[in-house]
Amino acid sequence: MNSQIIAQTEAEGKTIMVAGLGVGGASVARILRDRQALVVTVDDRKPADYRFDQVLTDDFDWSPFGCLITSPGFSPHSPFLTKAAAQGLPILSEVEFAWQTRAINPQTGQPAVWVGITGTNGKTSTTEMTSEILQAAGYQAPAVGNIGVPVSQAAQDPSNRYLVVELSSFQLHYTDDLALAGAAITNLADDHLDWHGGFENYAADKAKVYSGVSQVLVYNADDPRVSAKAREARPAPGCRRVGFSLEAPQPGTIGIDQGWIVNLSPVGPQGRLAPVTDFPHLCEPDGTVYPHLLADALTALALALGLGVDCQVAVKALSSFAPGGHRIQKVASYQDPSNGKIIRFVDDSKATNAHAAAASLSSFPRKSVVWIAGGLAKGAEFSSLVSRQREVIKAAVVIGQDQSLMEEALETQAPDIPYTLIDPADKGTVMARAIQAATAYVHGGDVILLAPACASMDQFVSYADRGDQFAAQARSWIQAQGLADQEAASAATETPPAPAVSDSEDHPQA
């Protein structure tokens, strides 16, 4: 793709079409109008110049348009993008637009340095951790993209020294000129295969983050598919490859050995860096480590060291980091009068696929989890998830529209696990009824875990809304029983606001 397509389109006096006015699309349209560019918008749900049925008519005139900037909500196989491609119209993502319109930082004389993080799961936590480390090192380095402000908006701010960008596979599909300073793929599992047309296409879009990366290429050494993409990558000369592992590190990787983070990679100091116990937010109250959050922390650490951040600064920043809302977050608890032990409600609503739910479930002891699962399946299957986590799951409560898939997995892979199906008819009371069903299964020491393995759009506004309703209904149930919610006060003061949901993988149509 011509990396100057936006400037060329403007110079030729042609119009730019912006399709989809979610958070990202609205940002692009606003920026273009501020630049006095010719803009036409298309959307069915928000005020726009055209509806999609108007654009798809045979007599619609495409000749005034120089390029199209599309929302991640539209698959390449959708009638709209198929029609646009047939006209020979260049199609760009919001990320590509942001890259082509970067502002110059007056201190450096260069645009902000971009660090990109993608993967099936762990993107948000890793992005937030990396941003936290870079800011602790003294840089203005916001976390943007699928979280925070849209990347197109952040790219216009000349004061940013770094942009730490969470990148979805949808965004990357129509992004071709990105050349990052640091890039990471956290993991790869089957997800959004209907949108991409198969796993290989999905993985290929994810792997675009590695193309031309200049300083550090970070990969999951425990994931064979990510490792393969790292080996195949063509970074810039001098870029260091760094693997991360939850096992003892091999040469070239950062890993865990006898409870310590140990570095055998080509970046940062070698040897023991810090004990895992220095990171309390990555552990259960009994010290059990959340493996997926530890993996995210290792990814962020590898990126930061590869970008030249002092190791002590990075470790200190990680030790005080707390995951954002809806990521394995304790939202309520009470003491079981029968045995004096605590029952906890844990919100991991951001676990929107089977891979993320498995990581969440595996954090807890045997037969301790009453699992609230289900939603919009996105073409996934759950047999492997249930089979591998059956020793952790004590009981299940199934919500959502696609219940038959989850029910089939429970019946075939774990017939001994009791479960309750929540009638999807009344969306307004779904979570209240799920909490009521879940509490019937618990005893002191158990966890009621919302880790749905599905997207939320069938019954909720977003995964954040789903998590918020879970927390609210849990606290209401505790209050109705006349029990003391031991987390209510702290949750009211410490729970971070729900993240701004941009064109995320949970909400590709946003």
C-alpha positions as CSV (number, residue, x, y, z in Angstrom):
1,M,0.0,0.0,0.0
2,N,1.1,3.6,-0.7
3,S,2.1,4.9,2.8
4,Q,1.0,8.4,1.7
5,I,-2.5,7.5,0.5
6,I,-4.2,9.9,2.9
7,A,-2.0,12.9,1.9
8,Q,-2.3,11.9,-1.8
9,T,-6.1,11.7,-1.6
10,E,-6.3,15.1,0.1
11,A,-3.8,16.6,-2.5
12,E,-5.9,15.4,-5.4
13,G,-9.1,16.9,-3.9
14,K,-10.8,13.5,-3.6
15,T,-13.2,12.5,-0.9
16,I,-12.4,10.1,1.9
17,M,-15.2,7.7,2.9
18,V,-15.4,6.8,6.6
19,A,-17.5,3.7,7.3
20,G,-18.8,3.1,10.8
21,L,-19.0,5.9,13.3
22,G,-18.1,4.1,16.5
23,V,-15.4,5.6,18.7
24,G,-12.6,5.1,16.2
25,G,-14.6,6.1,13.1
26,A,-16.0,9.2,14.7
27,S,-12.4,10.2,15.7
28,V,-11.2,9.8,12.1
29,A,-14.1,11.8,10.7
30,R,-13.5,14.6,13.2
31,I,-9.7,14.7,12.5
32,L,-10.3,14.8,8.7
33,R,-12.8,17.7,9.0
34,D,-10.3,19.6,11.2
35,R,-7.8,19.2,8.4
36,Q,-10.4,20.6,5.9
37,A,-10.5,17.3,4.1
38,L,-13.5,16.2,2.0
39,V,-15.3,13.5,4.1
40,V,-18.3,11.4,3.6
41,T,-19.6,9.1,6.4
42,V,-21.6,5.9,6.2
43,D,-23.5,4.3,9.1
44,D,-26.8,2.8,9.8
45,R,-27.0,3.4,13.6
46,K,-25.7,7.0,13.9
47,P,-26.3,10.1,11.9
48,A,-24.2,9.9,8.7
49,D,-24.2,11.1,5.1
50,Y,-25.3,7.7,3.8
51,R,-26.8,4.5,5.0
52,F,-25.1,1.3,3.8
53,D,-28.1,0.2,1.7
54,Q,-27.7,3.5,-0.3
55,V,-24.0,2.8,-0.9
56,L,-24.7,-0.7,-2.1
57,T,-27.0,0.3,-4.9
58,D,-25.8,-0.2,-8.4
59,D,-26.1,3.5,-9.3
60,F,-24.0,4.8,-6.4
61,D,-21.1,6.9,-7.7
62,W,-17.7,5.8,-6.3
63,S,-15.6,8.0,-8.5
64,P,-15.2,10.9,-6.1
65,F,-13.6,8.8,-3.5
66,G,-9.8,8.4,-3.0
67,C,-9.9,5.9,-0.2
68,L,-12.1,4.2,2.5
69,I,-11.4,4.1,6.2
70,T,-13.4,1.2,7.7
71,S,-14.5,0.1,11.1
72,P,-13.4,-3.3,12.3
73,G,-17.0,-4.3,12.3
74,F,-17.0,-5.1,8.6
75,S,-15.5,-8.3,7.6
76,P,-13.5,-8.3,4.3
77,H,-16.2,-10.6,3.0
78,S,-19.1,-8.3,3.8
79,P,-21.1,-7.0,0.9
80,F,-20.0,-3.4,1.7
81,L,-16.2,-4.0,1.6
82,T,-16.5,-6.5,-1.3
83,K,-18.2,-3.7,-3.2
84,A,-15.6,-1.1,-2.3
85,A,-12.8,-3.5,-3.2
86,A,-14.4,-4.1,-6.6
87,Q,-14.1,-0.4,-7.3
88,G,-10.4,-0.5,-6.7
89,L,-10.7,1.7,-3.7
90,P,-7.8,1.6,-1.2
91,I,-9.2,0.3,2.2
92,L,-7.5,1.5,5.4
93,S,-8.0,0.8,9.1
94,E,-8.1,3.6,11.7
95,V,-4.7,2.4,12.8
96,E,-3.3,2.8,9.3
97,F,-4.9,6.3,9.2
98,A,-3.3,7.2,12.5
99,W,0.1,6.0,11.4
100,Q,-0.1,8.0,8.2
101,T,-1.1,11.2,10.0
102,R,1.2,11.2,13.0
103,A,2.1,14.5,14.7
104,I,5.8,15.5,15.2
105,N,7.0,15.7,18.8
106,P,8.8,19.1,19.1
107,Q,11.4,17.7,21.5
108,T,12.5,14.9,19.3
109,G,11.7,16.2,15.9
110,Q,10.1,12.8,15.2
111,P,6.6,11.3,15.7
112,A,5.8,9.3,18.9
113,V,7.5,5.9,19.1
114,W,4.8,3.2,18.7
115,V,4.7,0.0,20.7
116,G,2.1,-2.5,19.5
117,I,0.6,-5.4,21.4
118,T,-1.7,-8.0,20.0
119,G,-2.8,-11.6,20.6
120,T,-5.9,-13.6,21.4
121,N,-5.9,-12.7,25.1
122,G,-3.9,-10.5,27.4
123,K,-3.7,-7.5,25.1
124,T,-5.3,-5.0,27.4
125,S,-3.4,-5.9,30.6
126,T,-0.1,-6.0,28.7
127,T,-0.8,-2.7,27.1
128,E,-1.7,-1.1,30.4
129,M,1.4,-2.6,32.1
130,T,3.7,-1.4,29.3
131,S,2.3,2.1,29.4
132,E,2.7,2.1,33.2
133,I,6.4,1.2,33.0
134,L,7.1,3.8,30.3
135,Q,5.4,6.5,32.3
136,A,7.3,5.5,35.4
137,A,10.4,6.0,33.3
138,G,9.4,9.6,32.7
139,Y,7.8,9.4,29.2
140,Q,4.3,10.5,28.1
141,A,3.2,7.1,26.9
142,P,-0.6,6.6,27.0
143,A,-2.3,3.2,26.5
144,V,-4.5,3.6,23.4
145,G,-6.3,1.8,20.6
146,N,-8.9,-0.6,21.9
147,I,-8.6,1.0,25.3
148,G,-8.4,4.7,26.3
149,V,-8.6,7.3,23.6
150,P,-8.7,6.1,19.9
151,V,-5.3,5.7,18.4
152,S,-6.1,8.2,15.7
153,Q,-6.8,10.9,18.3
154,A,-3.6,10.0,20.3
155,A,-1.5,10.1,17.2
156,Q,-2.4,13.8,16.7
157,D,-1.0,14.8,20.1
158,P,2.6,16.0,19.6
159,S,3.4,15.8,23.3
160,N,3.3,12.0,23.3
161,R,6.7,10.3,23.3
162,Y,5.4,6.8,23.1
163,L,2.0,5.3,22.0
164,V,1.4,1.9,23.5
165,V,-1.2,0.5,21.2
166,E,-3.5,-2.4,21.8
167,L,-4.2,-3.9,18.3
168,S,-7.0,-6.3,17.3
169,S,-6.8,-8.6,14.4
170,F,-9.7,-6.6,12.8
171,Q,-7.6,-3.4,12.9
172,L,-4.5,-5.1,11.6
173,H,-6.2,-6.6,8.6
174,Y,-6.3,-3.3,6.8
175,T,-3.0,-2.0,8.3
176,D,0.0,-2.5,6.1
177,D,2.6,0.3,6.7
178,L,3.0,0.0,10.5
179,A,6.7,-0.2,11.6
180,L,6.8,-0.5,15.3
181,A,9.7,0.1,17.7
182,G,8.4,-2.8,20.0
183,A,5.9,-5.5,19.1
184,A,4.5,-8.4,21.0
185,I,2.1,-11.3,20.4
186,T,0.8,-12.6,23.7
187,N,-0.7,-15.8,22.4
188,L,-2.7,-17.3,19.5
189,A,-5.9,-19.4,19.8
190,D,-9.0,-19.9,17.6
191,D,-11.0,-16.7,17.7
192,H,-13.0,-14.6,15.2
193,L,-12.5,-17.3,12.6
194,D,-15.8,-16.4,10.9
195,W,-14.6,-12.8,10.4
196,H,-11.1,-13.8,9.0
197,G,-12.1,-16.9,7.2
198,G,-9.9,-19.4,9.1
199,F,-7.1,-19.5,11.7
200,E,-4.3,-19.0,9.2
201,N,-5.8,-15.7,8.1
202,Y,-6.4,-14.7,11.7
203,A,-2.8,-15.5,12.7
204,A,-1.4,-13.8,9.6
205,D,-3.2,-10.6,10.5
206,K,-1.9,-10.7,14.1
207,A,1.7,-11.3,12.8
208,K,1.7,-8.0,10.9
209,V,2.9,-6.3,14.2
210,Y,6.3,-8.0,13.6
211,S,6.9,-6.6,10.1
212,G,9.7,-4.1,10.2
213,V,9.8,-3.9,14.0
214,S,13.0,-2.0,14.9
215,Q,14.0,-2.5,18.5
216,V,12.4,-5.5,20.2
217,L,10.2,-8.4,19.0
218,V,8.6,-10.2,21.9
219,Y,6.9,-13.5,21.6
220,N,5.3,-16.2,23.7
221,A,7.9,-19.0,23.9
222,D,5.3,-21.3,25.4
223,D,3.0,-20.9,22.4
224,P,4.2,-22.9,19.3
225,R,2.1,-20.9,16.9
226,V,3.4,-17.5,18.2
227,S,7.0,-18.9,18.2
228,A,6.6,-19.9,14.6
229,K,5.4,-16.4,13.6
230,A,8.4,-14.9,15.5
231,R,10.8,-17.1,13.6
232,E,9.1,-16.2,10.3
233,A,9.1,-12.5,11.0
234,R,11.2,-10.0,9.1
235,P,12.1,-7.2,11.6
236,A,14.5,-4.4,10.9
237,P,18.2,-5.0,11.1
238,G,19.4,-5.0,14.7
239,C,16.0,-5.8,16.3
240,R,16.3,-8.2,19.2
241,R,14.0,-11.2,19.5
242,V,12.9,-11.9,23.1
243,G,10.8,-14.9,24.2
244,F,8.9,-15.1,27.5
245,S,7.9,-18.2,29.3
246,L,6.2,-19.3,32.5
247,E,8.8,-22.1,32.7
248,A,12.5,-21.9,33.4
249,P,14.0,-19.7,30.7
250,Q,16.0,-20.9,27.8
251,P,18.7,-18.7,26.2
252,G,17.0,-15.8,24.5
253,T,14.0,-15.7,26.9
254,I,12.7,-14.3,30.2
255,G,11.0,-16.9,32.4
256,I,10.2,-18.2,35.8
257,D,12.6,-20.3,37.9
258,Q,12.0,-21.3,41.5
259,G,9.7,-18.3,42.0
260,W,11.9,-15.7,40.4
261,I,11.8,-13.8,37.2
262,V,15.0,-14.8,35.4
263,N,16.4,-13.1,32.3
264,L,18.4,-15.0,29.7
265,S,17.3,-12.7,26.9
266,P,19.4,-10.2,24.9
267,V,17.8,-7.2,26.6
268,G,18.3,-5.9,30.1
269,P,20.4,-7.3,33.0
270,Q,21.0,-11.1,33.1
271,G,20.0,-13.4,35.9
272,R,17.4,-13.1,38.6
273,L,15.4,-9.9,38.3
274,A,12.7,-10.1,41.0
275,P,10.7,-12.7,43.0
276,V,7.2,-13.2,41.8
277,T,5.9,-12.4,45.3
278,D,6.9,-8.8,44.7
279,F,3.9,-8.5,42.4
280,P,0.8,-8.9,44.7
281,H,-1.7,-8.0,42.1
282,L,-0.7,-11.1,40.0
283,C,-1.6,-13.5,42.8
284,E,-4.5,-15.0,44.7
285,P,-4.8,-14.1,48.4
286,D,-3.0,-17.4,49.2
287,G,-0.1,-16.6,46.9
288,T,-1.3,-18.7,44.0
289,V,-0.1,-16.9,40.8
290,Y,-2.6,-15.9,38.1
291,P,-0.6,-17.4,35.2
292,H,-2.1,-15.3,32.5
293,L,-1.4,-12.0,34.4
294,L,2.1,-13.2,35.1
295,A,2.6,-13.8,31.3
296,D,1.3,-10.3,30.6
297,A,3.8,-8.9,33.0
298,L,6.6,-10.8,31.4
299,T,5.6,-9.5,28.0
300,A,5.5,-5.9,29.3
301,L,8.8,-6.3,31.0
302,A,10.5,-7.7,27.9
303,L,9.1,-4.8,25.8
304,A,10.3,-2.2,28.3
305,L,13.8,-3.7,28.6
306,G,14.0,-3.9,24.9
307,L,13.2,-0.2,24.6
308,G,15.9,0.6,27.1
309,V,14.0,1.2,30.3
310,D,16.0,0.7,33.5
311,C,15.2,-2.7,35.0
312,Q,14.6,-1.4,38.5
313,V,12.2,1.2,37.2
314,A,10.3,-1.4,35.2
315,V,10.1,-3.9,38.1
316,K,8.9,-1.2,40.6
317,A,6.2,-0.1,38.2
318,L,5.0,-3.7,37.7
319,S,4.9,-4.3,41.5
320,S,2.4,-1.5,42.0
321,F,0.3,-2.3,38.9
322,A,-3.3,-3.4,39.4
323,P,-5.3,-4.9,36.5
324,G,-8.1,-2.7,35.1
325,G,-11.7,-3.4,35.6
326,H,-13.3,-6.7,34.5
327,R,-10.0,-8.6,34.5
328,I,-10.0,-11.2,37.3
329,Q,-11.2,-8.5,39.7
330,K,-12.7,-9.4,43.1
331,V,-15.9,-7.4,43.3
332,A,-17.7,-8.8,46.4
333,S,-17.3,-11.3,49.2
334,Y,-18.9,-12.6,52.3
335,Q,-18.2,-15.0,55.1
336,D,-20.1,-18.3,54.9
337,P,-21.9,-18.7,58.3
338,S,-21.7,-22.5,58.1
339,N,-17.9,-22.7,58.1
340,G,-16.5,-19.2,58.5
341,K,-14.7,-19.2,55.2
342,I,-14.9,-16.5,52.6
343,I,-16.9,-16.8,49.4
344,R,-15.7,-14.4,46.6
345,F,-17.3,-13.0,43.5
346,V,-14.6,-12.5,40.8
347,D,-15.3,-10.6,37.6
348,D,-13.4,-11.7,34.5
349,S,-15.9,-10.5,32.0
350,K,-13.1,-9.6,29.6
351,A,-12.6,-13.4,29.1
352,T,-14.6,-13.3,25.9
353,N,-13.2,-16.5,24.4
354,A,-12.4,-20.0,25.5
355,H,-8.7,-19.4,25.7
356,A,-9.1,-16.5,28.1
357,A,-11.7,-18.4,30.2
358,A,-9.3,-21.3,30.5
359,A,-6.5,-19.1,31.8
360,S,-8.9,-17.6,34.3
361,L,-10.3,-20.9,35.6
362,S,-6.8,-22.4,35.9
363,S,-6.0,-19.8,38.5
364,F,-8.2,-21.4,41.1
365,P,-8.0,-24.6,43.2
366,R,-9.7,-27.9,42.5
367,K,-13.5,-27.9,42.6
368,S,-13.6,-24.3,44.0
369,V,-15.3,-22.5,41.1
370,V,-18.9,-21.9,40.4
371,W,-18.6,-20.8,36.8
372,I,-20.9,-18.3,35.1
373,A,-20.4,-18.8,31.4
374,G,-22.0,-18.2,28.0
375,G,-23.1,-15.5,25.7
376,L,-22.4,-15.0,22.0
377,A,-20.2,-17.9,20.9
378,K,-18.7,-16.3,17.8
379,G,-18.4,-19.7,16.1
380,A,-16.3,-21.2,18.9
381,E,-16.7,-24.6,20.6
382,F,-16.2,-25.3,24.3
383,S,-15.5,-29.0,24.6
384,S,-11.7,-28.6,25.0
385,L,-12.2,-25.8,27.6
386,V,-14.6,-27.9,29.7
387,S,-12.5,-31.0,29.4
388,R,-9.3,-29.3,30.6
389,Q,-10.9,-27.3,33.4
390,R,-13.4,-29.9,34.7
391,E,-11.3,-30.5,37.9
392,V,-11.5,-26.8,38.8
393,I,-15.3,-26.4,38.0
394,K,-17.6,-27.3,40.9
395,A,-20.8,-26.2,39.1
396,A,-21.8,-24.0,36.1
397,V,-24.4,-21.4,35.4
398,V,-25.0,-20.8,31.7
399,I,-26.3,-17.5,30.4
400,G,-26.5,-16.1,26.9
401,Q,-28.2,-16.9,23.6
402,D,-25.8,-19.7,22.5
403,Q,-26.5,-22.0,25.4
404,S,-26.6,-25.2,23.5
405,L,-22.9,-25.2,22.7
406,M,-21.9,-24.8,26.3
407,E,-24.5,-27.3,27.5
408,E,-23.3,-29.9,25.0
409,A,-19.7,-29.4,26.2
410,L,-20.7,-29.9,29.9
411,E,-22.9,-32.9,29.1
412,T,-20.2,-34.7,27.0
413,Q,-17.0,-33.6,28.8
414,A,-18.0,-33.3,32.4
415,P,-21.3,-35.1,33.0
416,D,-20.7,-35.1,36.8
417,I,-20.7,-31.3,37.0
418,P,-24.1,-29.8,37.9
419,Y,-25.3,-26.8,35.9
420,T,-28.2,-24.4,35.5
421,L,-29.4,-22.8,32.3
422,I,-30.7,-19.2,32.7
423,D,-33.6,-18.5,30.4
424,P,-32.4,-15.8,28.0
425,A,-35.8,-14.3,27.4
426,D,-35.7,-11.5,29.9
427,K,-32.3,-9.7,29.3
428,G,-32.9,-7.2,32.2
429,T,-32.8,-9.9,34.9
430,V,-30.3,-12.3,33.4
431,M,-27.5,-11.5,35.8
432,A,-29.7,-11.4,38.9
433,R,-31.0,-14.9,38.1
434,A,-27.5,-16.1,37.4
435,I,-26.2,-14.9,40.7
436,Q,-29.2,-16.5,42.4
437,A,-28.4,-19.8,40.7
438,A,-24.7,-19.6,41.4
439,T,-25.1,-19.0,45.1
440,A,-27.1,-22.2,45.5
441,Y,-23.9,-24.1,44.7
442,V,-21.3,-22.4,46.8
443,H,-19.8,-23.1,50.2
444,G,-17.2,-21.2,52.2
445,G,-13.9,-21.0,50.3
446,D,-15.5,-21.2,46.9
447,V,-15.4,-18.6,44.1
448,I,-18.2,-17.5,41.9
449,L,-16.3,-16.6,38.7
450,L,-17.7,-14.7,35.7
451,A,-15.4,-15.8,32.9
452,P,-18.0,-16.2,30.1
453,A,-15.8,-17.5,27.2
454,C,-18.2,-15.6,24.9
455,A,-18.8,-12.1,23.7
456,S,-21.5,-10.0,25.4
457,M,-23.5,-8.4,22.7
458,D,-26.4,-10.8,22.8
459,Q,-27.6,-9.6,26.3
460,F,-25.4,-6.7,27.4
461,V,-24.1,-3.4,26.1
462,S,-20.5,-4.5,26.4
463,Y,-18.2,-6.8,28.4
464,A,-17.8,-3.9,30.8
465,D,-21.6,-3.7,31.2
466,R,-21.8,-7.4,31.8
467,G,-19.1,-7.2,34.5
468,D,-20.8,-4.1,36.1
469,Q,-24.1,-6.0,36.3
470,F,-22.3,-9.0,37.8
471,A,-20.8,-6.9,40.6
472,A,-24.0,-5.0,41.3
473,Q,-26.1,-8.1,41.5
474,A,-23.6,-9.9,43.7
475,R,-23.6,-7.0,46.2
476,S,-27.4,-6.8,46.1
477,W,-27.7,-10.5,46.8
478,I,-25.3,-10.3,49.7
479,Q,-27.3,-7.4,51.1
480,A,-30.6,-9.2,50.7
481,Q,-29.3,-12.1,52.7
482,G,-28.4,-9.8,55.6
483,L,-24.7,-10.6,55.2
484,A,-21.7,-8.3,55.4
485,D,-20.1,-7.6,52.0
486,Q,-16.5,-7.5,53.0
487,E,-15.5,-5.9,49.6
488,A,-18.2,-3.4,49.1
489,A,-16.4,-0.4,50.8
490,S,-13.1,-1.1,49.1
491,A,-14.8,-1.8,45.8
492,A,-16.6,1.5,45.9
493,T,-13.3,3.4,46.3
494,E,-10.8,1.3,44.5
495,T,-12.6,-0.2,41.5
496,P,-11.3,1.7,38.4
497,P,-13.9,3.0,36.0
498,A,-14.8,0.7,33.1
499,P,-12.4,1.0,30.3
500,A,-13.5,3.0,27.2
501,V,-14.5,0.3,24.7
502,S,-13.3,1.3,21.3
503,D,-13.6,-0.9,18.2
504,S,-12.7,-3.9,20.4
505,E,-12.7,-7.6,19.6
506,D,-15.6,-8.1,21.9
507,H,-17.5,-5.3,20.0
508,P,-16.3,-5.4,16.4
509,Q,-19.3,-3.4,15.3
510,A,-18.6,-0.5,17.8
